[in-house]
């Protein structure tokens, strides 16, 4: 399988959809997400947007990606908080069973 970072386009305007990228690599969407996560853990900056995945062409594109991901994380956290409230859990507390 070809290395992900070698086939990713550079620049947000050249983003490639997850479906197209997975097809180029010959993997499922789930495997593609795992590959992206693995490379990100290694320190490779792989940006994504509603258009798809890409390597950043500038620091500004990295900033835009960070802002995009922070907004997604905030929305996810809000959803988690409301679900925990519905369960009657106090924020920040978890149940541990021996």
C-alpha positions as CSV (number, residue, x, y, z in Angstrom):
1,X,0.0,0.0,0.0
2,X,1.3,3.5,-0.9
3,X,2.2,5.8,1.9
4,X,-0.7,8.2,2.8
5,X,1.4,11.4,2.9
6,X,2.9,10.6,-0.5
7,X,-0.5,10.7,-2.2
8,X,-2.2,13.5,-0.3
9,X,-2.5,16.8,-2.3
10,X,-1.0,20.0,-0.9
11,X,-3.3,22.9,-0.2
12,X,-6.9,23.1,1.0
13,X,-8.2,23.9,-2.5
14,X,-6.8,20.5,-3.6
15,X,-8.4,18.4,-0.8
16,X,-9.3,14.9,-1.8
17,X,-12.5,13.2,-0.4
18,X,-12.2,10.4,2.0
19,X,-14.0,8.1,-0.4
20,X,-11.6,8.9,-3.3
21,X,-8.5,8.7,-1.0
22,X,-9.6,5.3,0.4
23,X,-10.2,4.0,-3.2
24,X,-6.7,5.1,-4.2
25,X,-5.2,3.3,-1.2
26,X,-7.4,0.3,-1.7
27,X,-8.8,0.4,1.8
28,X,-12.1,1.0,3.6
29,X,-13.2,4.4,5.0
30,X,-12.6,3.0,8.5
31,X,-9.0,1.9,7.6
32,X,-8.4,5.3,6.0
33,X,-9.4,7.1,9.3
34,X,-7.1,4.8,11.2
35,X,-4.2,5.5,8.8
36,X,-4.8,9.3,9.2
37,X,-4.9,9.0,13.0
38,X,-1.7,6.9,13.0
39,X,0.2,9.5,10.9
40,X,-1.1,12.3,13.0
41,X,0.1,10.6,16.1
42,X,3.5,10.4,14.4
43,X,3.5,14.2,14.0
44,X,2.5,14.4,10.4
45,X,0.1,17.3,9.9
46,X,-2.8,16.0,7.8
47,X,-5.5,18.6,7.5
48,X,-9.1,17.9,6.7
49,X,-12.2,20.0,5.8
50,X,-15.6,19.3,4.5
51,X,-13.9,18.8,1.1
52,X,-11.5,16.1,2.3
53,X,-7.9,15.5,3.3
54,X,-4.9,17.5,2.4
55,X,-1.4,18.5,3.5
56,X,-1.2,22.2,4.5
57,X,0.3,24.6,2.1
58,X,0.8,27.3,4.7
59,X,0.7,28.1,8.4
60,X,-2.7,29.8,7.8
61,X,-4.1,26.5,6.5
62,X,-2.9,24.8,9.7
63,X,-4.5,27.5,11.8
64,X,-7.8,27.1,9.9
65,X,-7.6,23.3,10.5
66,X,-7.0,23.8,14.2
67,X,-10.0,26.1,14.4
68,X,-12.2,23.6,12.5
69,X,-11.2,20.8,14.8
70,X,-11.6,22.8,18.0
71,X,-15.2,23.7,16.9
72,X,-15.9,20.0,16.3
73,X,-14.5,19.0,19.7
74,X,-16.5,21.7,21.4
75,X,-19.7,20.4,19.8
76,X,-18.9,16.9,20.8
77,X,-18.2,17.9,24.3
78,X,-21.5,19.7,24.6
79,X,-23.3,16.6,23.3
80,X,-21.5,14.5,25.9
81,X,-22.4,16.9,28.7
82,X,-26.1,16.8,27.9
83,X,-26.0,13.0,27.7
84,X,-24.3,12.7,31.1
85,X,-26.9,15.1,32.6
86,X,-29.6,12.9,31.2
87,X,-28.0,10.0,33.0
88,X,-27.8,11.9,36.2
89,X,-24.1,11.9,36.5
90,X,-22.1,14.7,38.0
91,X,-19.7,16.3,35.5
92,X,-16.2,15.0,35.9
93,X,-17.1,12.0,38.0
94,X,-16.9,8.5,36.8
95,X,-18.0,5.2,38.3
96,X,-15.3,2.7,39.0
97,X,-16.1,-0.9,39.7
98,X,-13.5,-3.2,41.3
